């Protein structure tokens, strides 16, 4: 997780320093990028405007921040981010802390970006008052986008998500059904497997998922790992064609794929790495020894074993990438490219 912090005055800079120190003590997995945009600390100021600084980290580039915390006036933050706002599914969480550390405001992407949750955490660290204005939080109701983020689910239709949210806020019952098991009982205005409702949520990675509701929002769980094998220098376009063909044949939504995997001999295979980068998913590779150690029944090829040291790459690597999950789709061959799909274990929490 990358957090961009911007101080807009000397007092704000002191608060930023305090938060960074406390946050680092609690979370070792956060990368902090600290900027100062004020005249009192020229040695820390950067060339360019505040808007330029925000634009550099707000988008989808290599420097994209997961969260941006402004220390200063809310109006300054609003003007700085305004040109770059796209959609709640794309924008980072944006928080504002006043220069005395009295208030911490969730400004943008409260649910989908996790700003509301971060606001509570930052406010606690600073002893500030958390300011959260989203209706579902104020009413104690189920929030689709927050629920999806916490469970690594992809919202497939944001307009339908809005309709579902309106129904919940109006007190209308909404059903929910899932291919994955529930860790606890639904709450906040949603009810498990209630087919009597006009509208509901279906959690499924299938593009052909059935629904008992007249109006349905599908949430796709990111629980599938691809195992890929190919000849050296296979173009990215060929990898994409093979993967898309496999997903289409199995009626699986592409949003459900969270990773791809192969043997370490393919660690720098340009076609696979380029496809993964384009999709924004990690590419895991494993040694032949690691792949051989994976338990289960897999197809085998003497030629593959002679070449790589293991009889099957795609199936075993998919299962391993899925946390020793379940092989969902065995090896399929598309013009010399092998593809397999494994499902990681998981439960849906409310």
N, C-alpha and C positions, 0 to 999 in steps of 0.2 A: 504494500500500500504506500502510495506517495502523497504526502500532504504539503501543499504550498501555503506558506504563511507570509502575510504581507502586513507590515506595520506602517501606519500612515502618520505617526508622530513619535516624538521621543518618549513620552509616557507609554504609548502603545508598544513601543519596542521593548520596554521593560516587562510588560505583561506577556509579550510574545516569548521572551527569554524564559520567564517563569513557567509558562505552559510547556515549552519545548523540553525543559529539564524534567518536569513531572511526567510528561507523556512518554519520554524515552525510558524512564524508570519502570513504566508499566508495560510498554509494548516495544519489543525488540524488532518487530517485523515492519516498522514504519520508517520510511525514508523522508526526512524533513528537508524542505528547501525553503530557506528564510530570505526574504527580501525586505528592504527598507526603502520607502518612498517618502522621504521628508528632508527638509533643509537642515535639520539639526544634527544629522549624522552623515555627512558627505562621504566619509570613508566607506560606508556600506551601501551608498546609493549606486544605482546602475544607470547607464545611458538609456534614453528612451522614456516614454510615458508609462504611467501606471497601466493604461489600456494595453500597451504593447506587451508589458510583462504578463498581464492576465491572458492575453490572446495566445501567447507562446505556450501556456500550460493548460488552457481550457479545452483545446480541441482534441482530436484523435491521434495526434502525432506521437513521436517517440518520447516526448517529454510530458505526456498527458498526466495531469494530477487527478487522483481519485477524490481528493477533497481540497478546497481552498478556504483558508481561514483569514478573514480581514480583521485587523485590529484598528478600529477607528469608527467613523460614522457610517451608518447603514446606507446613507445616500451616496457616499463615495463608492461603496461596493456595488450598489445598483448600477451606477453609471459605468463602472469599469467592466462589468460582466454583460451588460445589455447587448452589445453588438454580437456576442458569441453564443447566446442562448439558442439551442436548437430544439431539443425535446427531452422530457424527463428520463427517457430511456438512454440518453446519450450524455447528458450534462453531468458534471461532477457535483458532489455535495458542496454547498457554499454556506459558510457560517460567518457571522459577524460578532466580534467581541468589542465592547466599547473600551476606550483607552484607560479606564479605571478598573476594568475587570468586574463590573457590577452585573452586566447582562451578557448572555450568549444567545444569539438569535439564529434560528434555522431559517435561512433565506431562500435556498433553492434546492430542489431534488431531495425533499424531506424524506420521502419513502424510497423511491427507486434508487436514489444515490446514497441513502443512509444518513442524510443530514440531521434528521430528528434524533436518531440514536447517538450520533457523534455530539450533538448539542448537549444532550444529557451528560455524556461522559466529560466533555470539556468544562461544562458548568460545575460539575462535581469537583474536578481537579482545581478549579480557580476559586471555588466557593461563590460562584455567580448564580444568578437566577436564569434558568433555562426558559427561553421564550419560543414556544412551538404553537403555530396557529392553524395547522391542518385540522379539518373538521372531524375526521375519523379518530384522531388522537384525543380531541376535546370531548368527543361523545363516547369514547371507549369502544369504538366499532372496528370491525375487521377492515383492514386496508389491503386491497389486492396487490398493489405494487410493493408494499413493504413485506407482505407475506411471500411474494415471489422472490424478492431479493434474498431474504433470509433462508429460503429453501432452494436457492439456485434454480429457479424456474424462469422460463422465458415467456413473457407476455406476448402472445401471437396477434392480438388485436386490441390496440389501445382505445379505440372508440367503444368497443364492447366492454372493456375494463371500466371505462367511465360510466357506462350504463349500469353495470353491476354495482359500482360504488354508490351511485345515486339511489339505487333500490335499497341498499343496506342502510344508508343514512336516513331514508324515508321510512325505515322500519319494515320494509317488505322482506319476507323470508327468501333466502337464496340457498339453493342446494349446492353440494360439492361432492364429487366422486373422484376416485383416483386409482390408477394402476399400482401405485406405490402404497404401502401400508401407512396408516396414520400412527404417529407416536403418541398422540393424545387426542381428545375429543375437540371437534371444531367449536368455535365460540365467536362471539362478537357479531352475530347476525347471519352466520352461515351454518347449514345443517347437513350432516353426512348422508349421502345417497338418498336425498329426498326428491324422488321423481315427480312428486305432486306439484313442485314449484314450476312457474313459468320460465324462470331464468336460473342459471346455475353455472358452476365452474367444473370443468373436466380436466384432470391432470393426466396427461398421456403424451408419450413421444410418438404415437402413431398418427400419420396423416389421415388415416381412415377411422379415427376414434369415433365410436358411437356416443350419443348423448341422450339422456332421458328428458332433457329440457328443451323448451321451444326456442329459447335464446341461450346460446352457450358461449362462454369464454374458455378457450383452451389454453392451459399453461403447460409448456413443454419442459419436462425435467431434464436437466443437463447431466445425464447419468450414463451416457454411452461413449465408449472409447473405441476408436478404429485401430485395427492392426493392418499395416500395409507392407507389402513386399513388392519389389520391382527390380528390373534390370538397371544397371548403371546408366546414368544420364537420361532417365525417362523424363520427358518434359512435364512441367506443371499442368499443362492442359490435359495431358493423358491421365494424370493422377486425378484431376478433377472429374473427368468423364467417368472413370472407373468408380470413384466414390459416389457420385451422383446416381449412377446406374444401380449400384448396390442399394442405396437408400431408397430409391424409387421402387425397386423390386420388392423390398421388404416393407413398404409403406411407412417409412420412418422419416420424421421431420429432421432437417439438417440442423435445426437449432438445438436438438437434443445431444449433439456431439460436443463433448467437452475437451477431448484430447485425441491425438493420434500417436501411434507407437510403431517401433520396428526394432531390428537388431542394430547393435552399435556400429556395424559395418556401414550402415546407412545414415550415420549421424550427420554427415554433410551432403546428403543426397539433395541436390539443388531443387529438383522438382517437388519433393515432399516438403522440404523446409519452406519453400516459397509458397506452396499452397497453404500450409499451416499459418504462416505469417499473414497471408491475405485473409484467412478466416479468423485470425486472432485467437488461435488455440495453441497450447504447448505441444511440442513434439518430443516424446520420451523414447530413449533407446536403451537397450539392455544387451548384456553380453550373452554369448551362447550358453554359458554356464547358468546364468540367471534364468534364461528361457527354458532350459532343460529341467530346471527345478520346479517349474510350475506344475501343480497337480491337475489331473483330469485326463479325459480322453480327447486326443487330437488326431487329425489326419496327418499323414506323413509322406515325405518324398525323399527317396534315396539321393536324388540329385541335389536337393536343397541341403540335405544333411552333409553331403560331401563338400559342398561349396561354403556353407556357413557354420557347420558344426552342430546344427540342431535340425531335426526333421521337419519342423514347421515354425515359421516365423510369425505370420500374421495372426493366427489364432492365439498363440501363446503370448505374444506381445500385447494383444488387445486385453486379454484376461489380466495380465500383470498391471497394465496401465489403469485398469478398472479396480485396482486394489484387491486382486485375486477374486474378481467378481465372477459372473456367470456368462459363459459363451452363449450369446444370443443368436448369432449368425455365423455359421462355419465358413471356411475358406471358399471364396468365389473368385473366379479368374476372368479377367477382362483384358484381352490382348497382352498377355504376359504380366499383368499387374494383379496381385492377390489382395483381397480385402476380407477382413473378418470384423465382427462387431461383438463387444462384450458389454455387459451391464453391471455397474457397480451397485452395491447394496446401499439402501438408504430408506429413511422414513420421513414422512411429512409432519412437521411440527407446527402447532398453532400457538 
